[in-house]
Amino acid sequence: MSLKLTSNYNYILVELSTGMDYWEIMEAISKLFSMPASKNKNDIWTFRSAQMKMSYADLYEIKDFAIKLCPKDTESTKTAIVAESGIQQCLATLYSDICKDLPREIRVFSDFNSAKEWTIT
C-alpha cells in the first residue's frame, strides 16, 4: 500500500493506492487530521481503479472514526471523492449518503478537475 498526502495551496490531496482497503482509509484519515493544514483546507480523495477491499458496514466505522479525529475548530467544510470505477463510485456515494448529517459536505466525482473546482469554490 502506498498512501500520499499533499498540502496544496487551496486543498489537501489524499492519494490512495490501487486496491486500497479499509485500513489504508483509516490511516489516511488519521494522517489527514493530524496535519495542521486540515483545519482550514478542504480535501480531495482519489481512488484508483481496482478492487476495493472493504464492506458496506465499514463505511459506518469510517464515518465514526472521522468524526472522532476531525478537529473541532475546523474551518474546512468540503470533502471531494474522485472514484474511477463503478464499485468505487457506489461505495463513495453510499458513504456520502451516510455522512449527510455531518457539518462537512461530501461529494463524489468521476474526474479530478471537477472535484478540484468544487473544493476550492
C-alpha positions, 0 to 999 in steps of 0.5 A: 500500500502506498498512501500520499498526502499533499498540502496544496495551496487551496486543498489537501490531496489524499492519494490512495493506492490501487486496491486500497482497503479499509485500513489504508482509509483509516490511516489516511484519515488519521494522517489527514487530521493530524496535519495542521493544514486540515483545519482550514483546507478542504480535501480531495480523495482519489481512488484508483481503479481496482478492487476495493477491499472493504464492506458496506458496514465499514463505511459506518466505522469510517464515518465514526472514526472521522468524526472522532479525529476531525478537529473541532475548530475546523474551518474546512467544510468540503470533502471531494471523492474522485472514484474511477470505477463503478464499485468505487463510485457506489461505495463513495456515494453510499458513504456520502449518503451516510455522512449527510448529517455531518457539518462537512459536505461530501461529494463524489466525482468521476474526474479530478478537475471537477472535484478540484473546482468544487473544493476550492469554490 
